């Protein structure tokens, strides 16, 4: 469906631009909505023993890292440092982990 594709493209554009993402997050916060908000990933269960939030946070972090990678690959190399500087430390760490993992799979 072309409309679905356009919604995905628009979403990617918003979420891959630091300023537009900040506006999006602020809008979510103003509505009390947690959808799409990045929570710190944790590999341990919380006090209630529920790991669902940690799993969801990890998935969101991986998604943001993958989007960052796609954004870098679709931009000029001379803009990479600036784009990386706009990312949170958690996203940069996940991006590095993901890229190293992919590199180790290629070497096998």
Phi and psi in radians as a Rosetta constraint file:
Dihedral C 1 N 2 CA 2 C 2 CIRCULARHARMONIC -1.077 0.35
Dihedral N 2 CA 2 C 2 N 3 CIRCULARHARMONIC -0.611 0.35
Dihedral C 2 N 3 CA 3 C 3 CIRCULARHARMONIC -1.128 0.35
Dihedral N 3 CA 3 C 3 N 4 CIRCULARHARMONIC -0.715 0.35
Dihedral C 3 N 4 CA 4 C 4 CIRCULARHARMONIC -1.099 0.35
Dihedral N 4 CA 4 C 4 N 5 CIRCULARHARMONIC -0.745 0.35
Dihedral C 4 N 5 CA 5 C 5 CIRCULARHARMONIC -1.061 0.35
Dihedral N 5 CA 5 C 5 N 6 CIRCULARHARMONIC -0.780 0.35
Dihedral C 5 N 6 CA 6 C 6 CIRCULARHARMONIC -1.114 0.35
Dihedral N 6 CA 6 C 6 N 7 CIRCULARHARMONIC -0.640 0.35
Dihedral C 6 N 7 CA 7 C 7 CIRCULARHARMONIC -1.128 0.35
Dihedral N 7 CA 7 C 7 N 8 CIRCULARHARMONIC -0.698 0.35
Dihedral C 7 N 8 CA 8 C 8 CIRCULARHARMONIC -1.151 0.35
Dihedral N 8 CA 8 C 8 N 9 CIRCULARHARMONIC -0.777 0.35
Dihedral C 8 N 9 CA 9 C 9 CIRCULARHARMONIC -1.064 0.35
Dihedral N 9 CA 9 C 9 N 10 CIRCULARHARMONIC -0.794 0.35
Dihedral C 9 N 10 CA 10 C 10 CIRCULARHARMONIC -1.083 0.35
Dihedral N 10 CA 10 C 10 N 11 CIRCULARHARMONIC -0.749 0.35
Dihedral C 10 N 11 CA 11 C 11 CIRCULARHARMONIC -1.067 0.35
Dihedral N 11 CA 11 C 11 N 12 CIRCULARHARMONIC -0.784 0.35
Dihedral C 11 N 12 CA 12 C 12 CIRCULARHARMONIC -1.050 0.35
Dihedral N 12 CA 12 C 12 N 13 CIRCULARHARMONIC -0.748 0.35
Dihedral C 12 N 13 CA 13 C 13 CIRCULARHARMONIC -1.082 0.35
Dihedral N 13 CA 13 C 13 N 14 CIRCULARHARMONIC -0.743 0.35
Dihedral C 13 N 14 CA 14 C 14 CIRCULARHARMONIC -1.167 0.35
Dihedral N 14 CA 14 C 14 N 15 CIRCULARHARMONIC -0.826 0.35
Dihedral C 14 N 15 CA 15 C 15 CIRCULARHARMONIC -1.310 0.35
Dihedral N 15 CA 15 C 15 N 16 CIRCULARHARMONIC -0.375 0.35
Dihedral C 15 N 16 CA 16 C 16 CIRCULARHARMONIC -1.587 0.35
Dihedral N 16 CA 16 C 16 N 17 CIRCULARHARMONIC -0.133 0.35
Dihedral C 16 N 17 CA 17 C 17 CIRCULARHARMONIC -1.772 0.35
Dihedral N 17 CA 17 C 17 N 18 CIRCULARHARMONIC 2.101 0.35
Dihedral C 17 N 18 CA 18 C 18 CIRCULARHARMONIC -1.006 0.35
Dihedral N 18 CA 18 C 18 N 19 CIRCULARHARMONIC -0.759 0.35
Dihedral C 18 N 19 CA 19 C 19 CIRCULARHARMONIC -1.192 0.35
Dihedral N 19 CA 19 C 19 N 20 CIRCULARHARMONIC -0.763 0.35
Dihedral C 19 N 20 CA 20 C 20 CIRCULARHARMONIC -1.184 0.35
Dihedral N 20 CA 20 C 20 N 21 CIRCULARHARMONIC -0.618 0.35
Dihedral C 20 N 21 CA 21 C 21 CIRCULARHARMONIC -1.134 0.35
Dihedral N 21 CA 21 C 21 N 22 CIRCULARHARMONIC -0.716 0.35
Dihedral C 21 N 22 CA 22 C 22 CIRCULARHARMONIC -1.084 0.35
Dihedral N 22 CA 22 C 22 N 23 CIRCULARHARMONIC -0.719 0.35
Dihedral C 22 N 23 CA 23 C 23 CIRCULARHARMONIC -1.105 0.35
Dihedral N 23 CA 23 C 23 N 24 CIRCULARHARMONIC -0.735 0.35
Dihedral C 23 N 24 CA 24 C 24 CIRCULARHARMONIC -1.069 0.35
Dihedral N 24 CA 24 C 24 N 25 CIRCULARHARMONIC -0.821 0.35
Dihedral C 24 N 25 CA 25 C 25 CIRCULARHARMONIC -1.089 0.35
Dihedral N 25 CA 25 C 25 N 26 CIRCULARHARMONIC -0.699 0.35
Dihedral C 25 N 26 CA 26 C 26 CIRCULARHARMONIC -1.112 0.35
Dihedral N 26 CA 26 C 26 N 27 CIRCULARHARMONIC -0.691 0.35
Dihedral C 26 N 27 CA 27 C 27 CIRCULARHARMONIC -1.113 0.35
Dihedral N 27 CA 27 C 27 N 28 CIRCULARHARMONIC -0.739 0.35
Dihedral C 27 N 28 CA 28 C 28 CIRCULARHARMONIC -1.076 0.35
Dihedral N 28 CA 28 C 28 N 29 CIRCULARHARMONIC -0.779 0.35
Dihedral C 28 N 29 CA 29 C 29 CIRCULARHARMONIC -1.058 0.35
Dihedral N 29 CA 29 C 29 N 30 CIRCULARHARMONIC -0.724 0.35
Dihedral C 29 N 30 CA 30 C 30 CIRCULARHARMONIC -1.134 0.35
Dihedral N 30 CA 30 C 30 N 31 CIRCULARHARMONIC -0.445 0.35
Dihedral C 30 N 31 CA 31 C 31 CIRCULARHARMONIC -1.648 0.35
Dihedral N 31 CA 31 C 31 N 32 CIRCULARHARMONIC -0.028 0.35
Dihedral C 31 N 32 CA 32 C 32 CIRCULARHARMONIC 1.259 0.35
Dihedral N 32 CA 32 C 32 N 33 CIRCULARHARMONIC 0.429 0.35
Dihedral C 32 N 33 CA 33 C 33 CIRCULARHARMONIC -1.733 0.35
Dihedral N 33 CA 33 C 33 N 34 CIRCULARHARMONIC 2.416 0.35
Dihedral C 33 N 34 CA 34 C 34 CIRCULARHARMONIC -1.818 0.35
Dihedral N 34 CA 34 C 34 N 35 CIRCULARHARMONIC -0.092 0.35
Dihedral C 34 N 35 CA 35 C 35 CIRCULARHARMONIC -1.038 0.35
Dihedral N 35 CA 35 C 35 N 36 CIRCULARHARMONIC 2.254 0.35
Dihedral C 35 N 36 CA 36 C 36 CIRCULARHARMONIC 1.416 0.35
Dihedral N 36 CA 36 C 36 N 37 CIRCULARHARMONIC -0.082 0.35
Dihedral C 36 N 37 CA 37 C 37 CIRCULARHARMONIC -1.451 0.35
Dihedral N 37 CA 37 C 37 N 38 CIRCULARHARMONIC 2.402 0.35
Dihedral C 37 N 38 CA 38 C 38 CIRCULARHARMONIC -1.446 0.35
Dihedral N 38 CA 38 C 38 N 39 CIRCULARHARMONIC 2.179 0.35
Dihedral C 38 N 39 CA 39 C 39 CIRCULARHARMONIC -1.917 0.35
Dihedral N 39 CA 39 C 39 N 40 CIRCULARHARMONIC 2.599 0.35
Dihedral C 39 N 40 CA 40 C 40 CIRCULARHARMONIC -1.003 0.35
Dihedral N 40 CA 40 C 40 N 41 CIRCULARHARMONIC 2.333 0.35
Dihedral C 40 N 41 CA 41 C 41 CIRCULARHARMONIC -1.334 0.35
Dihedral N 41 CA 41 C 41 N 42 CIRCULARHARMONIC 2.532 0.35
Dihedral C 41 N 42 CA 42 C 42 CIRCULARHARMONIC -2.504 0.35
Dihedral N 42 CA 42 C 42 N 43 CIRCULARHARMONIC 2.391 0.35
Dihedral C 42 N 43 CA 43 C 43 CIRCULARHARMONIC -1.608 0.35
Dihedral N 43 CA 43 C 43 N 44 CIRCULARHARMONIC -0.021 0.35
Dihedral C 43 N 44 CA 44 C 44 CIRCULARHARMONIC -1.892 0.35
Dihedral N 44 CA 44 C 44 N 45 CIRCULARHARMONIC 2.733 0.35
Dihedral C 44 N 45 CA 45 C 45 CIRCULARHARMONIC -1.270 0.35
Dihedral N 45 CA 45 C 45 N 46 CIRCULARHARMONIC 2.662 0.35
Dihedral C 45 N 46 CA 46 C 46 CIRCULARHARMONIC -1.371 0.35
Dihedral N 46 CA 46 C 46 N 47 CIRCULARHARMONIC -3.029 0.35
Dihedral C 46 N 47 CA 47 C 47 CIRCULARHARMONIC -1.025 0.35
Dihedral N 47 CA 47 C 47 N 48 CIRCULARHARMONIC -0.524 0.35
Dihedral C 47 N 48 CA 48 C 48 CIRCULARHARMONIC -1.489 0.35
Dihedral N 48 CA 48 C 48 N 49 CIRCULARHARMONIC -0.056 0.35
Dihedral C 48 N 49 CA 49 C 49 CIRCULARHARMONIC 1.475 0.35
Dihedral N 49 CA 49 C 49 N 50 CIRCULARHARMONIC 0.112 0.35
Dihedral C 49 N 50 CA 50 C 50 CIRCULARHARMONIC -1.595 0.35
Dihedral N 50 CA 50 C 50 N 51 CIRCULARHARMONIC 2.116 0.35
Dihedral C 50 N 51 CA 51 C 51 CIRCULARHARMONIC -1.717 0.35
Dihedral N 51 CA 51 C 51 N 52 CIRCULARHARMONIC 0.062 0.35
Dihedral C 51 N 52 CA 52 C 52 CIRCULARHARMONIC -1.061 0.35
Dihedral N 52 CA 52 C 52 N 53 CIRCULARHARMONIC -0.760 0.35
Dihedral C 52 N 53 CA 53 C 53 CIRCULARHARMONIC -1.118 0.35
Dihedral N 53 CA 53 C 53 N 54 CIRCULARHARMONIC -0.707 0.35
Dihedral C 53 N 54 CA 54 C 54 CIRCULARHARMONIC -1.125 0.35
Dihedral N 54 CA 54 C 54 N 55 CIRCULARHARMONIC -0.745 0.35
Dihedral C 54 N 55 CA 55 C 55 CIRCULARHARMONIC -1.093 0.35
Dihedral N 55 CA 55 C 55 N 56 CIRCULARHARMONIC -0.746 0.35
Dihedral C 55 N 56 CA 56 C 56 CIRCULARHARMONIC -1.136 0.35
Dihedral N 56 CA 56 C 56 N 57 CIRCULARHARMONIC -0.709 0.35
Dihedral C 56 N 57 CA 57 C 57 CIRCULARHARMONIC -1.112 0.35
Dihedral N 57 CA 57 C 57 N 58 CIRCULARHARMONIC -0.688 0.35
Dihedral C 57 N 58 CA 58 C 58 CIRCULARHARMONIC -1.145 0.35
Dihedral N 58 CA 58 C 58 N 59 CIRCULARHARMONIC -0.740 0.35
Dihedral C 58 N 59 CA 59 C 59 CIRCULARHARMONIC -1.092 0.35
Dihedral N 59 CA 59 C 59 N 60 CIRCULARHARMONIC -0.748 0.35
Dihedral C 59 N 60 CA 60 C 60 CIRCULARHARMONIC -1.108 0.35
Dihedral N 60 CA 60 C 60 N 61 CIRCULARHARMONIC -0.724 0.35
Dihedral C 60 N 61 CA 61 C 61 CIRCULARHARMONIC -1.103 0.35
Dihedral N 61 CA 61 C 61 N 62 CIRCULARHARMONIC -0.756 0.35
Dihedral C 61 N 62 CA 62 C 62 CIRCULARHARMONIC -1.092 0.35
Dihedral N 62 CA 62 C 62 N 63 CIRCULARHARMONIC -0.716 0.35
Dihedral C 62 N 63 CA 63 C 63 CIRCULARHARMONIC -1.098 0.35
Dihedral N 63 CA 63 C 63 N 64 CIRCULARHARMONIC -0.762 0.35
Dihedral C 63 N 64 CA 64 C 64 CIRCULARHARMONIC -1.119 0.35
Dihedral N 64 CA 64 C 64 N 65 CIRCULARHARMONIC -0.679 0.35
Dihedral C 64 N 65 CA 65 C 65 CIRCULARHARMONIC -1.145 0.35
Dihedral N 65 CA 65 C 65 N 66 CIRCULARHARMONIC -0.728 0.35
Dihedral C 65 N 66 CA 66 C 66 CIRCULARHARMONIC -1.149 0.35
Dihedral N 66 CA 66 C 66 N 67 CIRCULARHARMONIC -0.708 0.35
Dihedral C 66 N 67 CA 67 C 67 CIRCULARHARMONIC -1.112 0.35
Dihedral N 67 CA 67 C 67 N 68 CIRCULARHARMONIC -0.684 0.35
Dihedral C 67 N 68 CA 68 C 68 CIRCULARHARMONIC -1.096 0.35
Dihedral N 68 CA 68 C 68 N 69 CIRCULARHARMONIC -0.735 0.35
Dihedral C 68 N 69 CA 69 C 69 CIRCULARHARMONIC -1.074 0.35
Dihedral N 69 CA 69 C 69 N 70 CIRCULARHARMONIC -0.816 0.35
Dihedral C 69 N 70 CA 70 C 70 CIRCULARHARMONIC -1.091 0.35
Dihedral N 70 CA 70 C 70 N 71 CIRCULARHARMONIC -0.674 0.35
Dihedral C 70 N 71 CA 71 C 71 CIRCULARHARMONIC -1.101 0.35
Dihedral N 71 CA 71 C 71 N 72 CIRCULARHARMONIC -0.728 0.35
Dihedral C 71 N 72 CA 72 C 72 CIRCULARHARMONIC -1.114 0.35
Dihedral N 72 CA 72 C 72 N 73 CIRCULARHARMONIC -0.788 0.35
Dihedral C 72 N 73 CA 73 C 73 CIRCULARHARMONIC -1.152 0.35
Dihedral N 73 CA 73 C 73 N 74 CIRCULARHARMONIC -0.440 0.35
Dihedral C 73 N 74 CA 74 C 74 CIRCULARHARMONIC -1.626 0.35
Dihedral N 74 CA 74 C 74 N 75 CIRCULARHARMONIC 0.053 0.35
Dihedral C 74 N 75 CA 75 C 75 CIRCULARHARMONIC -2.011 0.35
Dihedral N 75 CA 75 C 75 N 76 CIRCULARHARMONIC 2.948 0.35
Dihedral C 75 N 76 CA 76 C 76 CIRCULARHARMONIC -1.214 0.35
Dihedral N 76 CA 76 C 76 N 77 CIRCULARHARMONIC 2.509 0.35
Dihedral C 76 N 77 CA 77 C 77 CIRCULARHARMONIC -1.048 0.35
Dihedral N 77 CA 77 C 77 N 78 CIRCULARHARMONIC -0.583 0.35
Dihedral C 77 N 78 CA 78 C 78 CIRCULARHARMONIC -1.242 0.35
Dihedral N 78 CA 78 C 78 N 79 CIRCULARHARMONIC -0.121 0.35
Dihedral C 78 N 79 CA 79 C 79 CIRCULARHARMONIC -1.754 0.35
Dihedral N 79 CA 79 C 79 N 80 CIRCULARHARMONIC -0.055 0.35
Dihedral C 79 N 80 CA 80 C 80 CIRCULARHARMONIC -1.068 0.35
Dihedral N 80 CA 80 C 80 N 81 CIRCULARHARMONIC -0.762 0.35
Dihedral C 80 N 81 CA 81 C 81 CIRCULARHARMONIC -1.038 0.35
Dihedral N 81 CA 81 C 81 N 82 CIRCULARHARMONIC -0.754 0.35
Dihedral C 81 N 82 CA 82 C 82 CIRCULARHARMONIC -1.159 0.35
Dihedral N 82 CA 82 C 82 N 83 CIRCULARHARMONIC -0.738 0.35
Dihedral C 82 N 83 CA 83 C 83 CIRCULARHARMONIC -1.135 0.35
Dihedral N 83 CA 83 C 83 N 84 CIRCULARHARMONIC -0.712 0.35
Dihedral C 83 N 84 CA 84 C 84 CIRCULARHARMONIC -1.151 0.35
Dihedral N 84 CA 84 C 84 N 85 CIRCULARHARMONIC -0.649 0.35
Dihedral C 84 N 85 CA 85 C 85 CIRCULARHARMONIC -1.132 0.35
Dihedral N 85 CA 85 C 85 N 86 CIRCULARHARMONIC -0.448 0.35
Dihedral C 85 N 86 CA 86 C 86 CIRCULARHARMONIC -1.369 0.35
Dihedral N 86 CA 86 C 86 N 87 CIRCULARHARMONIC -0.231 0.35
Dihedral C 86 N 87 CA 87 C 87 CIRCULARHARMONIC -1.489 0.35
Dihedral N 87 CA 87 C 87 N 88 CIRCULARHARMONIC 2.681 0.35
Dihedral C 87 N 88 CA 88 C 88 CIRCULARHARMONIC -1.247 0.35
Dihedral N 88 CA 88 C 88 N 89 CIRCULARHARMONIC 2.757 0.35
Dihedral C 88 N 89 CA 89 C 89 CIRCULARHARMONIC -1.035 0.35
Dihedral N 89 CA 89 C 89 N 90 CIRCULARHARMONIC -0.663 0.35
Dihedral C 89 N 90 CA 90 C 90 CIRCULARHARMONIC -1.098 0.35
Dihedral N 90 CA 90 C 90 N 91 CIRCULARHARMONIC -0.711 0.35
Dihedral C 90 N 91 CA 91 C 91 CIRCULARHARMONIC -1.200 0.35
Dihedral N 91 CA 91 C 91 N 92 CIRCULARHARMONIC -0.720 0.35
Dihedral C 91 N 92 CA 92 C 92 CIRCULARHARMONIC -1.094 0.35
Dihedral N 92 CA 92 C 92 N 93 CIRCULARHARMONIC -0.749 0.35
Dihedral C 92 N 93 CA 93 C 93 CIRCULARHARMONIC -1.101 0.35
Dihedral N 93 CA 93 C 93 N 94 CIRCULARHARMONIC -0.744 0.35
Dihedral C 93 N 94 CA 94 C 94 CIRCULARHARMONIC -1.172 0.35
Dihedral N 94 CA 94 C 94 N 95 CIRCULARHARMONIC -0.659 0.35
Dihedral C 94 N 95 CA 95 C 95 CIRCULARHARMONIC -1.083 0.35
Dihedral N 95 CA 95 C 95 N 96 CIRCULARHARMONIC -0.785 0.35
Dihedral C 95 N 96 CA 96 C 96 CIRCULARHARMONIC -1.099 0.35
Dihedral N 96 CA 96 C 96 N 97 CIRCULARHARMONIC -0.758 0.35
Dihedral C 96 N 97 CA 97 C 97 CIRCULARHARMONIC -1.078 0.35
Dihedral N 97 CA 97 C 97 N 98 CIRCULARHARMONIC -0.790 0.35
Dihedral C 97 N 98 CA 98 C 98 CIRCULARHARMONIC -1.074 0.35
Dihedral N 98 CA 98 C 98 N 99 CIRCULARHARMONIC -0.788 0.35
Dihedral C 98 N 99 CA 99 C 99 CIRCULARHARMONIC -1.186 0.35
Dihedral N 99 CA 99 C 99 N 100 CIRCULARHARMONIC -0.679 0.35
Dihedral C 99 N 100 CA 100 C 100 CIRCULARHARMONIC -1.153 0.35
Dihedral N 100 CA 100 C 100 N 101 CIRCULARHARMONIC -0.671 0.35
Dihedral C 100 N 101 CA 101 C 101 CIRCULARHARMONIC -1.090 0.35
Dihedral N 101 CA 101 C 101 N 102 CIRCULARHARMONIC -0.786 0.35
Dihedral C 101 N 102 CA 102 C 102 CIRCULARHARMONIC -1.117 0.35
Dihedral N 102 CA 102 C 102 N 103 CIRCULARHARMONIC -0.677 0.35
Dihedral C 102 N 103 CA 103 C 103 CIRCULARHARMONIC -1.135 0.35
Dihedral N 103 CA 103 C 103 N 104 CIRCULARHARMONIC -0.717 0.35
Dihedral C 103 N 104 CA 104 C 104 CIRCULARHARMONIC -1.171 0.35
Dihedral N 104 CA 104 C 104 N 105 CIRCULARHARMONIC -0.576 0.35
Dihedral C 104 N 105 CA 105 C 105 CIRCULARHARMONIC -1.186 0.35
Dihedral N 105 CA 105 C 105 N 106 CIRCULARHARMONIC -0.637 0.35
Dihedral C 105 N 106 CA 106 C 106 CIRCULARHARMONIC -1.178 0.35
Dihedral N 106 CA 106 C 106 N 107 CIRCULARHARMONIC -0.583 0.35
Dihedral C 106 N 107 CA 107 C 107 CIRCULARHARMONIC -1.315 0.35
Dihedral N 107 CA 107 C 107 N 108 CIRCULARHARMONIC -0.299 0.35
